[in-house]
Amino acid sequence: MFKHVALLVRQDDLTHEEFVDYWQTTHTPIATDIEGVVRYQTVLPTDPEHAEFDGLAELYFETLEDLHEALGSEGSRDYDPKKEVAARAREDVDNFLDIEKRPRFIGEEKVWKDEVDGDTDGLYKHSAFLVRKDGMTHEEFREYWESNHSPLAKDIEGVVRYQTVYPTDPANAEFDGVAELYFETLEDLHEALGSEGSRDYDPTKEIAAKARADVDNFLAIEKRPRFIGRERLVKNEIGDVEGY
């Protein structure tokens, strides 16, 4: 499954609350109907005052071709869609988003662990936008992430679903990947990861602590935004795809 993740930053003249109201009531009804979108979900920060973004918008497509055709580009920050609804959605973002501060990520999702049968609506999610260490190629980074780190991360205490997202165009992607950890409660998330929302964290539980120690082997921590939020499923037409 291919996913477009938009890391949203509000315009300077909007409060976070005004931003959320516009996003949820005006923009989301348009975005859910973008041509080719089979699943659409939003993630609102649990601690907006200290969050690095005002929210995440995640659009799923069955094929990469569907994604590119709908959104009008292969991976740049901005895009120029030609289809009717997608073009309306693109025009509307100028009403509430600071486009220059809004990274985008296009990737293919891989589910490593799922104890909720794909039902992530209402779950709390820790999204880590990963940047590899200097001196590593993207291929070396991915090999280490898949072979060494993800087997640890999926077993972090309290994690009920763990998935990774790999860039479809690594050479032009703003991040080397996204790691998404789901928890049933915010307390479970904080207890597992050791902080409420800072970039770095100091977990005390055994596996979480091992995973934290391991990130220094392949990540540039200071360049890796984190986002803690609660997911809201708005649309799901994926059907019987495994993991959903």
N, C-alpha and C positions, 0 to 999 in steps of 0.2 A: 504494500500500500504506500502511495506517495503522498507526501504532506508538505504543505506550505505553511510555515510558521511566521507570523508577523509579530515582532516585539514592539508594542505600541507605546508611543510617547505623545502626551497631549500637547496642544498648542499653548503658548505661554499665557494667554488671556483666559484660560479655562482652569477651574479647580478640578481636582480629581473626581469629585462627585458630579460636576457638570459633564465632564468627559464621559464617565460611565453611563450617565443618563442618555446622552446622545448616542453613544456607541450601541447600547443595548436596545433602545427604543426606535432609533432611526436607521442606523447603519446595518445592524445585524440582520433585520428582515430582508435587506437587499443582498447582503453577502451570502446568506444561506441559499439563495436561488441562483448564484453564479453558475453558469453553464458548466456541467461536469462535476460539480461538488457533490460527493456522496455522503460526506460527514462533515459537520461543522461544530466546533466547540470553542468556548471562550474560557479564559482563566483569569480570575480577578485576584489581585494581591490580597493576602491576609493582613498585611501591614503596609498600607499604601504610603505612609509617611516615609518609610525607609526602603521601599522597593525601588529598583533601578528602572522599572518600566511601569506604565499604568495598566498593563494587561497584555495577554497573549491572545491572538486569534489564530486558530488552526483549521485549515481547510484540507480535506482529504480528497484524493482523486484515485481512480482505479488504475490509470496508466500515466506515465510521465508525459505522453503526448497530450492527453486530456488536460493536464495541468498547464503545460506550455501554451496550448491553444486557447485556454480560458484566460490566462493571466497575461499573455502577450509578450513574455520574455522568458529566458531560460534561467535567470538568476540574479539580475541586477537589482539594486534597491528599488528603483522605480520601474514602472511597467506601463505598457500602452495597449491595453486589451481592446479588441475590435468587436467582440460579441456584445449584445445589447445590455444584458444585466451586469456583466463584468465591467463594461464601460461606465455604467451608472455608479457602480460601487467605487471605481477609481476616482470618478469626479467627486463623489461624496467625501472621500477621505480628506480632501482639502478643507472641509468644514470643521474638523476636530483634531487632526493629527499633525504633528511636526514631522514631516516626511524626511527631513535631513537627519533626524535622530532616530529613525525607525529602521533597525536592521531587519532583514528578511532571511529566511533559511528554507531552502528547498531540498528535501531529502527523502530517502526510502526508509520506512520504519521496520524494525525487527523486534518482536516480542520475545523476551527471555523468560519471563515468569508472569503468570496470570492466575490469581486466586479469586478473581471477581467475575470471571466469564465475560470480560470485555466491558462490564458495566462500570464506567468510571465517572458517571454523573454524580456530582456531589463529593467526590473524593478530593483529598488534598495532595497537591503535586509539587514536587521539587524538580525544577528543570534547570539543568546545568548546561550552559552553552560553552562547549569545550574548545580550547585553543592549545595546540601542541607546544611542547617545549622547543626552544631554539635548538637547532642542530638535528632535529628529527624531520624526516619526510612525512608527508601525510600517510603514506603506505606503512611506514614503520609505526607511526602513532596508532593507526587502525589495528594493526596486528597486535600491538601490546594491549590496547583497549579490549579487543575481543578475547584474546587468549588469557590475559592475566587479570584485568580489572573487572570486567563485567561478571565473570563467575563469582567474584567477591560481592560486588554491588547488589546483585539480585537477592542475596541472602542477608542483606542488612536487616537488623531487627525491626519489625513492623512493616516492612515493604510487602504490599499485597500485589503489586504489579510493577514490573520493570521492563522498560523498552528503550531502545537506542534508535537514533535517526542518523543515517549516513548521508552526506551530501552527494547529490547526483552530479555535481560539477565542482569537484574539490578545488580546482585551480582558481575558481572565481568565488567560492563560498566565503562568507565572513567568519565562519566557525568550522572546525574540523568535525563537529558532530554535536548531537544533543543527547544527554542522558536524562531520562524521565523516571522518577521514582514516585509511586503512589502510596498513600497511607490512608487508613480509614478515618483517623482523627488528626487534628492539628497537634494535639498533645503527643501522639505517637511520632509524628514527624519531628517535632522539636526534641523529644527525648532521644530519638535515634541519631539525629544529625548534630545535636549539641549547640544549636543557636537558633534564634528566631528569624534571621533573615540577612545576616551579613554575608559578604562574599566568602569569607573563610569560616571555618567552624571547628569545634573541638569535641567530637563525640567521645563518650566514655564507654559505650557498649562494645563488646569484643569485636564483632565483625565490622561494625561501622568504623571503629578505630583503625582496624587493619586497612579498610578501604581508604580512609583519610590518609594514612601513611603512604599508601601506594600511589596516590595521585601525584605525589612529588616526582615520581619516576617518569611521568609522561605528559603532564599538564603544566602550562604556564599559568599558575594560579591567579596572578594579578590581572591577567587578561580574560578571565573566565567569569562572565556575569552569571549570577544565580537568580532564580525567580521562584518564590514560594507563593502558591495561590490555590484557590478552590476552583475545580473544573465544573463547567456547566455545559451539558450536552444539549445542543439546539436542534440538530438534525442528524439522523442516521439512516441511511438507505443502503448500507453496506451489505446487509442480509447475512448470509451464512459464511462469510469470510472468517477463517480461523482467527480467534482472538477478539472477535467483535460480535 
